[in-house]
Amino acid sequence: MEIFRLLVRQGPSGMAAGEIASTLNVPSPTLSFHLGLLTRSGLLRCRRDGRSLVYAVNFDVMRDLLLFLTKDCCQGRPELCAGIPLAATCTADASGKSRNKAKVRHG
């Protein structure tokens, strides 16, 4: 979570793996494992910049995941999740069913 939150703060430009390791004081093997997992899940993108691997959040996938996780929140009462940044998208119709149509990769 610390790695992901750091990269969210960095924005689309991302951060080199070595810089992530030194900022968070994470051993390289541990960092490699977590970066690989986040990249395979689609939450991170990786690009080569010279000899460095630069990781950045895939904001489209992150947004879809957050929408998916909050899709049916609050039992049709979006005012209960008003403090959540996604509350504006957490709307329910008269039947109480959410109108969010988030698409999330499965697998």
SEFI-980807 format. One record per residue: residue in three letters; x, y, z of N, C-alpha, C, O, CB in turn. Coordinates in steps of 0.2 Angstrom, whole numbers, plus 5000, padded with zeros to 4 digits. Glycine has a CB too. Example, Ala and Ser with C-alpha at 12.3 -4.5 7.8 and 13.67 -1.06 7.14 Angstrom:
% residues 2
+------+------+------+------+------+------+------+------+------+------+------+------+------+------+------+------+
! resn !  npx !  npy !  npz ! capx ! capy ! capz !  cpx !  cpy !  cpz !  opx !  opy !  opz ! cbpx ! cbpy ! cbpz !
+------+------+------+------+------+------+------+------+------+------+------+------+------+------+------+------+
!  Ala ! 5066 ! 4972 ! 5039 ! 5062 ! 4978 ! 5039 ! 5066 ! 4984 ! 5039 ! 5071 ! 4983 ! 5042 ! 5057 ! 4978 ! 5045 !
!  Ser ! 5064 ! 4989 ! 5035 ! 5068 ! 4995 ! 5036 ! 5064 ! 5000 ! 5039 ! 5067 ! 5006 ! 5040 ! 5070 ! 4997 ! 5029 !
+------+------+------+------+------+------+------+------+------+------+------+------+------+------+------+------+
//
This chain:
% residues 107
+------+------+------+------+------+------+------+------+------+------+------+------+------+------+------+------+
! resn !  npx !  npy !  npz ! capx ! capy ! capz !  cpx !  cpy !  cpz !  opx !  opy !  opz ! cbpx ! cbpy ! cbpz !
+------+------+------+------+------+------+------+------+------+------+------+------+------+------+------+------+
!  Met ! 5004 ! 4994 ! 5000 ! 5000 ! 5000 ! 5000 ! 5004 ! 5006 ! 5000 ! 5003 ! 5011 ! 4997 ! 4995 ! 5000 ! 5006 !
!  Glu ! 5010 ! 5006 ! 5004 ! 5014 ! 5012 ! 5004 ! 5017 ! 5014 ! 4997 ! 5018 ! 5019 ! 4995 ! 5020 ! 5011 ! 5009 !
!  Ile ! 5019 ! 5008 ! 4993 ! 5022 ! 5009 ! 4987 ! 5016 ! 5012 ! 4982 ! 5018 ! 5017 ! 4979 ! 5024 ! 5002 ! 4984 !
!  Phe ! 5010 ! 5010 ! 4982 ! 5005 ! 5012 ! 4978 ! 5003 ! 5019 ! 4980 ! 5002 ! 5024 ! 4975 ! 4999 ! 5008 ! 4979 !
!  Arg ! 5003 ! 5021 ! 4986 ! 5001 ! 5028 ! 4988 ! 5006 ! 5033 ! 4986 ! 5005 ! 5038 ! 4984 ! 5000 ! 5028 ! 4996 !
!  Leu ! 5013 ! 5031 ! 4987 ! 5018 ! 5035 ! 4985 ! 5018 ! 5036 ! 4977 ! 5018 ! 5042 ! 4975 ! 5025 ! 5032 ! 4986 !
!  Leu ! 5016 ! 5031 ! 4973 ! 5015 ! 5032 ! 4966 ! 5009 ! 5036 ! 4964 ! 5009 ! 5040 ! 4959 ! 5015 ! 5026 ! 4963 !
!  Val ! 5004 ! 5036 ! 4968 ! 4998 ! 5040 ! 4967 ! 5000 ! 5047 ! 4968 ! 4998 ! 5052 ! 4964 ! 4992 ! 5038 ! 4972 !
!  Arg ! 5004 ! 5049 ! 4973 ! 5006 ! 5056 ! 4974 ! 5011 ! 5058 ! 4969 ! 5011 ! 5064 ! 4967 ! 5010 ! 5056 ! 4981 !
!  Gln ! 5014 ! 5054 ! 4966 ! 5019 ! 5056 ! 4960 ! 5015 ! 5058 ! 4954 ! 5018 ! 5061 ! 4950 ! 5024 ! 5050 ! 4959 !
!  Gly ! 5009 ! 5055 ! 4953 ! 5006 ! 5056 ! 4947 ! 5008 ! 5052 ! 4941 ! 5012 ! 5047 ! 4942 ! 5006 ! 5064 ! 4945 !
!  Pro ! 5006 ! 5054 ! 4935 ! 5007 ! 5050 ! 4929 ! 5015 ! 5050 ! 4927 ! 5017 ! 5045 ! 4924 ! 5004 ! 5053 ! 4923 !
!  Ser ! 5019 ! 5054 ! 4930 ! 5026 ! 5054 ! 4928 ! 5029 ! 5048 ! 4931 ! 5034 ! 5045 ! 4929 ! 5030 ! 5060 ! 4930 !
!  Gly ! 5027 ! 5046 ! 4937 ! 5029 ! 5040 ! 4940 ! 5036 ! 5041 ! 4944 ! 5038 ! 5047 ! 4945 ! 5030 ! 5034 ! 4936 !
!  Met ! 5039 ! 5035 ! 4945 ! 5045 ! 5036 ! 4949 ! 5050 ! 5029 ! 4948 ! 5047 ! 5024 ! 4947 ! 5044 ! 5036 ! 4957 !
!  Ala ! 5056 ! 5030 ! 4947 ! 5061 ! 5025 ! 4946 ! 5061 ! 5020 ! 4952 ! 5060 ! 5022 ! 4958 ! 5068 ! 5027 ! 4945 !
!  Ala ! 5062 ! 5014 ! 4950 ! 5062 ! 5009 ! 4956 ! 5067 ! 5010 ! 4961 ! 5065 ! 5009 ! 4967 ! 5063 ! 5002 ! 4953 !
!  Gly ! 5073 ! 5012 ! 4959 ! 5078 ! 5014 ! 4964 ! 5076 ! 5019 ! 4969 ! 5077 ! 5019 ! 4975 ! 5084 ! 5015 ! 4961 !
!  Glu ! 5072 ! 5024 ! 4966 ! 5070 ! 5030 ! 4970 ! 5065 ! 5028 ! 4975 ! 5064 ! 5030 ! 4980 ! 5068 ! 5036 ! 4965 !
!  Ile ! 5060 ! 5023 ! 4972 ! 5055 ! 5021 ! 4977 ! 5058 ! 5017 ! 4983 ! 5056 ! 5018 ! 4988 ! 5050 ! 5016 ! 4973 !
!  Ala ! 5063 ! 5013 ! 4981 ! 5066 ! 5009 ! 4986 ! 5070 ! 5013 ! 4991 ! 5069 ! 5012 ! 4997 ! 5072 ! 5004 ! 4983 !
!  Ser ! 5073 ! 5018 ! 4989 ! 5077 ! 5023 ! 4994 ! 5072 ! 5027 ! 4998 ! 5073 ! 5028 ! 5004 ! 5082 ! 5027 ! 4991 !
!  Thr ! 5066 ! 5029 ! 4995 ! 5061 ! 5034 ! 4998 ! 5058 ! 5030 ! 5004 ! 5057 ! 5032 ! 5009 ! 5056 ! 5036 ! 4993 !
!  Leu ! 5056 ! 5023 ! 5002 ! 5052 ! 5019 ! 5007 ! 5057 ! 5015 ! 5011 ! 5054 ! 5011 ! 5016 ! 5047 ! 5015 ! 5003 !
!  Asn ! 5063 ! 5015 ! 5010 ! 5068 ! 5010 ! 5013 ! 5066 ! 5003 ! 5013 ! 5065 ! 5000 ! 5018 ! 5069 ! 5013 ! 5021 !
!  Val ! 5064 ! 5001 ! 5007 ! 5062 ! 4994 ! 5005 ! 5068 ! 4990 ! 5002 ! 5071 ! 4993 ! 4997 ! 5055 ! 4994 ! 5001 !
!  Pro ! 5069 ! 4984 ! 5004 ! 5074 ! 4980 ! 5001 ! 5072 ! 4979 ! 4993 ! 5066 ! 4978 ! 4992 ! 5076 ! 4974 ! 5005 !
!  Ser ! 5077 ! 4978 ! 4989 ! 5076 ! 4977 ! 4982 ! 5072 ! 4971 ! 4980 ! 5067 ! 4972 ! 4976 ! 5082 ! 4977 ! 4978 !
!  Pro ! 5073 ! 4965 ! 4983 ! 5069 ! 4959 ! 4982 ! 5062 ! 4960 ! 4984 ! 5057 ! 4958 ! 4980 ! 5072 ! 4953 ! 4985 !
!  Thr ! 5061 ! 4964 ! 4990 ! 5054 ! 4965 ! 4992 ! 5050 ! 4970 ! 4987 ! 5044 ! 4969 ! 4985 ! 5054 ! 4967 ! 4999 !
!  Leu ! 5054 ! 4975 ! 4985 ! 5051 ! 4980 ! 4981 ! 5049 ! 4977 ! 4974 ! 5044 ! 4978 ! 4971 ! 5056 ! 4986 ! 4980 !
!  Ser ! 5054 ! 4973 ! 4972 ! 5053 ! 4969 ! 4965 ! 5046 ! 4965 ! 4965 ! 5043 ! 4965 ! 4960 ! 5059 ! 4965 ! 4963 !
!  Phe ! 5046 ! 4961 ! 4971 ! 5040 ! 4957 ! 4971 ! 5033 ! 4961 ! 4971 ! 5029 ! 4960 ! 4967 ! 5040 ! 4953 ! 4978 !
!  His ! 5033 ! 4967 ! 4975 ! 5027 ! 4971 ! 4975 ! 5026 ! 4974 ! 4969 ! 5020 ! 4975 ! 4967 ! 5027 ! 4975 ! 4981 !
!  Leu ! 5031 ! 4977 ! 4966 ! 5030 ! 4981 ! 4959 ! 5028 ! 4976 ! 4954 ! 5023 ! 4978 ! 4950 ! 5037 ! 4984 ! 4957 !
!  Gly ! 5030 ! 4970 ! 4954 ! 5028 ! 4965 ! 4949 ! 5021 ! 4963 ! 4950 ! 5017 ! 4963 ! 4945 ! 5032 ! 4959 ! 4950 !
!  Leu ! 5019 ! 4962 ! 4956 ! 5012 ! 4961 ! 4958 ! 5007 ! 4966 ! 4956 ! 5002 ! 4965 ! 4952 ! 5011 ! 4959 ! 4965 !
!  Leu ! 5009 ! 4972 ! 4957 ! 5005 ! 4978 ! 4955 ! 5004 ! 4979 ! 4948 ! 4999 ! 4981 ! 4945 ! 5007 ! 4984 ! 4959 !
!  Thr ! 5010 ! 4978 ! 4945 ! 5010 ! 4978 ! 4937 ! 5006 ! 4973 ! 4934 ! 5002 ! 4975 ! 4929 ! 5018 ! 4978 ! 4935 !
!  Arg ! 5007 ! 4967 ! 4936 ! 5003 ! 4961 ! 4933 ! 4995 ! 4962 ! 4934 ! 4991 ! 4960 ! 4930 ! 5005 ! 4955 ! 4936 !
!  Ser ! 4993 ! 4966 ! 4940 ! 4986 ! 4967 ! 4941 ! 4984 ! 4972 ! 4937 ! 4978 ! 4973 ! 4936 ! 4985 ! 4969 ! 4949 !
!  Gly ! 4988 ! 4976 ! 4934 ! 4986 ! 4982 ! 4929 ! 4986 ! 4988 ! 4933 ! 4984 ! 4994 ! 4930 ! 4979 ! 4980 ! 4927 !
!  Leu ! 4987 ! 4988 ! 4940 ! 4987 ! 4995 ! 4943 ! 4993 ! 4999 ! 4942 ! 4992 ! 5005 ! 4943 ! 4986 ! 4993 ! 4951 !
!  Leu ! 4998 ! 4996 ! 4940 ! 5004 ! 5000 ! 4938 ! 5006 ! 4999 ! 4931 ! 5005 ! 4994 ! 4928 ! 5010 ! 4999 ! 4943 !
!  Arg ! 5009 ! 5004 ! 4928 ! 5013 ! 5003 ! 4922 ! 5020 ! 5004 ! 4923 ! 5022 ! 5007 ! 4928 ! 5010 ! 5009 ! 4917 !
!  Cys ! 5024 ! 5001 ! 4919 ! 5031 ! 5001 ! 4919 ! 5034 ! 5003 ! 4912 ! 5032 ! 5001 ! 4907 ! 5034 ! 4994 ! 4922 !
!  Arg ! 5039 ! 5008 ! 4913 ! 5042 ! 5009 ! 4906 ! 5050 ! 5010 ! 4908 ! 5052 ! 5011 ! 4913 ! 5040 ! 5016 ! 4903 !
!  Arg ! 5054 ! 5009 ! 4903 ! 5061 ! 5009 ! 4903 ! 5063 ! 5017 ! 4902 ! 5061 ! 5019 ! 4897 ! 5065 ! 5004 ! 4899 !
!  Asp ! 5067 ! 5019 ! 4906 ! 5070 ! 5026 ! 4905 ! 5078 ! 5025 ! 4906 ! 5080 ! 5026 ! 4911 ! 5067 ! 5032 ! 4910 !
!  Gly ! 5081 ! 5024 ! 4900 ! 5088 ! 5023 ! 4901 ! 5089 ! 5016 ! 4904 ! 5087 ! 5011 ! 4901 ! 5092 ! 5028 ! 4904 !
!  Arg ! 5093 ! 5016 ! 4909 ! 5094 ! 5010 ! 4913 ! 5089 ! 5009 ! 4919 ! 5089 ! 5004 ! 4922 ! 5101 ! 5010 ! 4916 !
!  Ser ! 5084 ! 5014 ! 4920 ! 5080 ! 5013 ! 4925 ! 5073 ! 5011 ! 4923 ! 5071 ! 5012 ! 4917 ! 5079 ! 5020 ! 4928 !
!  Leu ! 5069 ! 5007 ! 4927 ! 5062 ! 5006 ! 4926 ! 5058 ! 5011 ! 4930 ! 5059 ! 5011 ! 4936 ! 5061 ! 4998 ! 4929 !
!  Val ! 5054 ! 5014 ! 4927 ! 5050 ! 5019 ! 4930 ! 5042 ! 5016 ! 4931 ! 5040 ! 5014 ! 4926 ! 5050 ! 5026 ! 4926 !
!  Tyr ! 5040 ! 5017 ! 4937 ! 5033 ! 5014 ! 4938 ! 5028 ! 5020 ! 4939 ! 5030 ! 5025 ! 4943 ! 5033 ! 5009 ! 4944 !
!  Ala ! 5022 ! 5019 ! 4937 ! 5017 ! 5024 ! 4937 ! 5010 ! 5021 ! 4938 ! 5009 ! 5015 ! 4935 ! 5017 ! 5029 ! 4932 !
!  Val ! 5006 ! 5024 ! 4942 ! 4999 ! 5021 ! 4943 ! 4995 ! 5022 ! 4936 ! 4996 ! 5027 ! 4932 ! 4995 ! 5025 ! 4948 !
!  Asn ! 4992 ! 5016 ! 4935 ! 4987 ! 5016 ! 4929 ! 4981 ! 5019 ! 4932 ! 4977 ! 5015 ! 4935 ! 4986 ! 5009 ! 4926 !
!  Phe ! 4980 ! 5026 ! 4931 ! 4974 ! 5029 ! 4934 ! 4967 ! 5027 ! 4932 ! 4962 ! 5027 ! 4935 ! 4974 ! 5036 ! 4933 !
!  Asp ! 4967 ! 5024 ! 4925 ! 4961 ! 5022 ! 4923 ! 4959 ! 5015 ! 4927 ! 4953 ! 5015 ! 4929 ! 4961 ! 5020 ! 4915 !
!  Val ! 4963 ! 5011 ! 4928 ! 4962 ! 5005 ! 4931 ! 4960 ! 5006 ! 4939 ! 4956 ! 5003 ! 4941 ! 4968 ! 5000 ! 4931 !
!  Met ! 4964 ! 5011 ! 4942 ! 4963 ! 5013 ! 4949 ! 4956 ! 5015 ! 4949 ! 4952 ! 5014 ! 4954 ! 4968 ! 5018 ! 4951 !
!  Arg ! 4954 ! 5020 ! 4945 ! 4947 ! 5023 ! 4945 ! 4942 ! 5017 ! 4944 ! 4937 ! 5017 ! 4948 ! 4946 ! 5028 ! 4939 !
!  Asp ! 4943 ! 5012 ! 4940 ! 4938 ! 5007 ! 4939 ! 4938 ! 5003 ! 4945 ! 4932 ! 5000 ! 4947 ! 4940 ! 5003 ! 4933 !
!  Leu ! 4943 ! 5001 ! 4948 ! 4943 ! 4997 ! 4954 ! 4940 ! 5001 ! 4960 ! 4935 ! 4998 ! 4963 ! 4951 ! 4996 ! 4956 !
!  Leu ! 4941 ! 5007 ! 4961 ! 4937 ! 5011 ! 4966 ! 4930 ! 5011 ! 4965 ! 4926 ! 5010 ! 4969 ! 4940 ! 5018 ! 4967 !
!  Leu ! 4928 ! 5012 ! 4958 ! 4921 ! 5012 ! 4957 ! 4918 ! 5005 ! 4958 ! 4912 ! 5005 ! 4961 ! 4920 ! 5014 ! 4949 !
!  Phe ! 4921 ! 5000 ! 4956 ! 4919 ! 4993 ! 4957 ! 4918 ! 4992 ! 4965 ! 4913 ! 4989 ! 4967 ! 4924 ! 4988 ! 4954 !
!  Leu ! 4923 ! 4994 ! 4969 ! 4922 ! 4992 ! 4976 ! 4917 ! 4996 ! 4979 ! 4914 ! 4994 ! 4984 ! 4929 ! 4994 ! 4979 !
!  Thr ! 4915 ! 5002 ! 4977 ! 4910 ! 5006 ! 4980 ! 4903 ! 5006 ! 4976 ! 4899 ! 5010 ! 4978 ! 4912 ! 5013 ! 4980 !
!  Lys ! 4903 ! 5002 ! 4971 ! 4897 ! 5002 ! 4967 ! 4890 ! 5001 ! 4970 ! 4886 ! 5005 ! 4969 ! 4898 ! 4996 ! 4962 !
!  Asp ! 4890 ! 4997 ! 4975 ! 4884 ! 4995 ! 4978 ! 4884 ! 4998 ! 4986 ! 4881 ! 4995 ! 4990 ! 4882 ! 4988 ! 4978 !
!  Cys ! 4888 ! 5003 ! 4987 ! 4889 ! 5005 ! 4994 ! 4882 ! 5008 ! 4996 ! 4878 ! 5011 ! 4993 ! 4894 ! 5010 ! 4994 !
!  Cys ! 4882 ! 5008 ! 5003 ! 4877 ! 5012 ! 5007 ! 4869 ! 5010 ! 5006 ! 4865 ! 5013 ! 5007 ! 4877 ! 5019 ! 5004 !
!  Gln ! 4868 ! 5004 ! 5003 ! 4862 ! 5001 ! 5002 ! 4857 ! 5006 ! 4999 ! 4851 ! 5007 ! 5001 ! 4859 ! 4999 ! 5009 !
!  Gly ! 4859 ! 5010 ! 4994 ! 4855 ! 5014 ! 4990 ! 4854 ! 5021 ! 4994 ! 4850 ! 5025 ! 4992 ! 4848 ! 5012 ! 4989 !
!  Arg ! 4859 ! 5022 ! 4999 ! 4859 ! 5029 ! 5002 ! 4865 ! 5032 ! 5002 ! 4870 ! 5032 ! 5006 ! 4857 ! 5027 ! 5010 !
!  Pro ! 4867 ! 5035 ! 4996 ! 4873 ! 5038 ! 4995 ! 4875 ! 5043 ! 5000 ! 4881 ! 5045 ! 5000 ! 4873 ! 5041 ! 4988 !
!  Glu ! 4871 ! 5046 ! 5003 ! 4873 ! 5051 ! 5008 ! 4877 ! 5048 ! 5014 ! 4881 ! 5052 ! 5017 ! 4867 ! 5054 ! 5012 !
!  Leu ! 4877 ! 5042 ! 5015 ! 4881 ! 5038 ! 5020 ! 4888 ! 5038 ! 5018 ! 4892 ! 5038 ! 5022 ! 4878 ! 5031 ! 5021 !
!  Cys ! 4890 ! 5038 ! 5012 ! 4897 ! 5038 ! 5009 ! 4899 ! 5045 ! 5007 ! 4903 ! 5045 ! 5002 ! 4898 ! 5033 ! 5004 !
!  Ala ! 4895 ! 5050 ! 5009 ! 4897 ! 5057 ! 5007 ! 4904 ! 5059 ! 5008 ! 4906 ! 5063 ! 5004 ! 4892 ! 5062 ! 5010 !
!  Gly ! 4907 ! 5057 ! 5013 ! 4914 ! 5059 ! 5014 ! 4919 ! 5055 ! 5009 ! 4925 ! 5057 ! 5009 ! 4916 ! 5057 ! 5021 !
!  Ile ! 4917 ! 5050 ! 5006 ! 4921 ! 5046 ! 5001 ! 4922 ! 5050 ! 4994 ! 4917 ! 5052 ! 4992 ! 4919 ! 5039 ! 5000 !
!  Pro ! 4928 ! 5052 ! 4992 ! 4929 ! 5056 ! 4986 ! 4924 ! 5053 ! 4980 ! 4923 ! 5057 ! 4976 ! 4936 ! 5056 ! 4984 !
!  Leu ! 4923 ! 5047 ! 4980 ! 4919 ! 5044 ! 4974 ! 4911 ! 5045 ! 4976 ! 4907 ! 5043 ! 4972 ! 4920 ! 5037 ! 4973 !
!  Ala ! 4910 ! 5048 ! 4981 ! 4902 ! 5049 ! 4983 ! 4898 ! 5052 ! 4977 ! 4892 ! 5050 ! 4977 ! 4902 ! 5052 ! 4989 !
!  Ala ! 4901 ! 5056 ! 4974 ! 4898 ! 5059 ! 4968 ! 4896 ! 5054 ! 4963 ! 4891 ! 5055 ! 4959 ! 4902 ! 5065 ! 4965 !
!  Thr ! 4899 ! 5049 ! 4962 ! 4898 ! 5044 ! 4957 ! 4893 ! 5038 ! 4961 ! 4891 ! 5034 ! 4957 ! 4904 ! 5041 ! 4954 !
!  Cys ! 4893 ! 5038 ! 4967 ! 4889 ! 5033 ! 4971 ! 4882 ! 5035 ! 4971 ! 4879 ! 5038 ! 4976 ! 4892 ! 5032 ! 4978 !
!  Thr ! 4878 ! 5035 ! 4965 ! 4871 ! 5037 ! 4965 ! 4867 ! 5031 ! 4964 ! 4868 ! 5026 ! 4961 ! 4870 ! 5042 ! 4960 !
!  Ala ! 4861 ! 5031 ! 4967 ! 4856 ! 5025 ! 4966 ! 4850 ! 5028 ! 4963 ! 4848 ! 5034 ! 4964 ! 4855 ! 5022 ! 4973 !
!  Asp ! 4846 ! 5024 ! 4959 ! 4840 ! 5026 ! 4956 ! 4834 ! 5024 ! 4962 ! 4836 ! 5022 ! 4967 ! 4839 ! 5022 ! 4950 !
!  Ala ! 4828 ! 5025 ! 4960 ! 4823 ! 5025 ! 4964 ! 4822 ! 5018 ! 4967 ! 4820 ! 5017 ! 4973 ! 4816 ! 5027 ! 4961 !
!  Ser ! 4824 ! 5013 ! 4963 ! 4824 ! 5006 ! 4966 ! 4830 ! 5004 ! 4971 ! 4830 ! 4999 ! 4974 ! 4825 ! 5001 ! 4960 !
!  Gly ! 4834 ! 5009 ! 4972 ! 4840 ! 5008 ! 4977 ! 4846 ! 5004 ! 4973 ! 4851 ! 5003 ! 4977 ! 4837 ! 5004 ! 4982 !
!  Lys ! 4845 ! 5003 ! 4967 ! 4851 ! 5000 ! 4963 ! 4856 ! 5005 ! 4961 ! 4854 ! 5010 ! 4958 ! 4848 ! 4996 ! 4958 !
!  Ser ! 4862 ! 5004 ! 4962 ! 4867 ! 5009 ! 4959 ! 4867 ! 5009 ! 4952 ! 4866 ! 5004 ! 4948 ! 4874 ! 5006 ! 4962 !
!  Arg ! 4869 ! 5015 ! 4949 ! 4869 ! 5016 ! 4942 ! 4876 ! 5016 ! 4940 ! 4877 ! 5018 ! 4934 ! 4866 ! 5023 ! 4941 !
!  Asn ! 4881 ! 5015 ! 4944 ! 4888 ! 5015 ! 4942 ! 4889 ! 5009 ! 4937 ! 4886 ! 5003 ! 4938 ! 4893 ! 5014 ! 4948 !
!  Lys ! 4893 ! 5010 ! 4932 ! 4894 ! 5005 ! 4927 ! 4901 ! 5004 ! 4926 ! 4904 ! 5003 ! 4920 ! 4891 ! 5006 ! 4920 !
!  Ala ! 4905 ! 5003 ! 4931 ! 4912 ! 5002 ! 4931 ! 4914 ! 4995 ! 4928 ! 4910 ! 4990 ! 4929 ! 4915 ! 5002 ! 4938 !
!  Lys ! 4919 ! 4995 ! 4924 ! 4922 ! 4989 ! 4921 ! 4928 ! 4988 ! 4924 ! 4933 ! 4992 ! 4924 ! 4922 ! 4990 ! 4913 !
!  Val ! 4929 ! 4982 ! 4926 ! 4935 ! 4980 ! 4930 ! 4938 ! 4973 ! 4926 ! 4934 ! 4969 ! 4925 ! 4934 ! 4979 ! 4937 !
!  Arg ! 4944 ! 4973 ! 4925 ! 4947 ! 4967 ! 4923 ! 4947 ! 4961 ! 4928 ! 4949 ! 4963 ! 4934 ! 4954 ! 4968 ! 4920 !
!  His ! 4945 ! 4956 ! 4926 ! 4945 ! 4950 ! 4931 ! 4950 ! 4945 ! 4928 ! 4951 ! 4944 ! 4922 ! 4938 ! 4947 ! 4931 !
!  Gly ! 4953 ! 4941 ! 4933 ! 4958 ! 4936 ! 4931 ! 4964 ! 4937 ! 4933 ! 4969 ! 4933 ! 4932 ! 4958 ! 4935 ! 4924 !
+------+------+------+------+------+------+------+------+------+------+------+------+------+------+------+------+
//
